Amino acid sequence: MNGRMVLERFPAGGPRGSWPAEEFAHARRLEGMPAEVVMDLSTDTFLVIVREPVPAEVAA
């Protein structure tokens, strides 16, 4: 395992002015998760990831 967990995937061609991956990551950060957005160039998607393992009580 590479120490990252994908929480959600979003297509790169979202509606103009909309940032669904950033909004999702922001909501996770408000919940205490260290979420960030990265681009997967091979699939042309934005991934919302956490680099640390998610505590069991959050993942359940």
Helices and strands as residue ranges (DSSP letters): E 5-11, H 20-30, E 35-40, E 45-50, H 56-59
